Every structure is written in structure tokens, then in C-alpha cells.
């Protein structure tokens, strides 16, 4: 499971940040495709690094995480 946490945390962070920004834009009465585009860009720019950081933090703090790659050939 090399990419398992990354596939979970990165989209979760991106979508949460984009949704929060879009909610703020709509609350300030900015309605249009630009609000959706800008919130998506902000979600990507802030969410990808946050998701990667969260992935590395979970791996670093898990005492049972196997840090060496498997040599058995199984994926």
C-alpha cells in the first residue's frame, strides 16, 4: 500500500479547502464560474501540500509502519 494514504488524504484536503473557500465566496455573494474556478485553484494550491504533509505525518508517527520497501514482489 505505497500510495494508499496519499490517495485518501490529498483529495480530502483539496476538496475540504475548496469547499470552504467556495462557501465563503457564495456567502459574500460572489456567484459565477469565476468563484468556482478560484476556489478550485486555492484548494489545489493549499490542499496538495497539506495532504502530502498529512500522509508523511501519519507514516512517521505510526509505530507499526514498515519503512523499508517490500522485496517480495507483491504489490
N, C-alpha and C positions, 0 to 999 in steps of 0.2 A: 504494500500500500504506500507507494512512494508519493503519489500526488493526492491521496485521499483527503487530507486536511486542507490542502490548498484549494481543492475543488469545492470544498464546503465553505471555508472562511472568506475567500476573495469575493465570490458573488454575493454572499450575505452582507459583507461590509459595503460593497458598491451599491447594492440596492437599498440598504438602510439609509446611507448618506444621501443618495439621490432622492429617495422618497421624502426625507426630512427637508431637504432644500426645496423640493417641489411644493411641499405643503406650505413652507414659508412664502414662496413666491405667490402661490394662489391666495394665501391669506392677505398679502399686500396687493391683491387684485391685479397681478400680472398674469394675464391669461393669454395664451398663444403658443405657437410651436416653439418660439424662442425660449420660453420658460422651461419647456421640457428638454430642449437641447442643452441649455446651460446647466440645468440640474443633472443631466446625464454626464456632462463633461466634468462637473465638480465631483460627482460620485465616482467616476473613473480615476480622476487625479488624486483624490483622497482615499478612496476605498481600496485600491490595489496595494499601495504600500501598507495600509493598516491591516489588510487581510494577510499579507505576507509576514508582517511583524507578528500577528497573532498566531500564525502557523508555526513560526520559529519558536515563539514563547511556549506554546503547548508542547512542542517536541523537546525543548530544553528542560522544562520543568517536570516532564513525565519520567519517573524513575525506571519504568519498565520499557522505555523506548530503546529499540536496538539501533545504535548509531552506526554500526558497520553494515554495509550492503550485503544482501544475501548472495552467497556464492552457489546456491543450489540450482539456480537456473529457473526457479519458479517465480512467477510474477505476482 
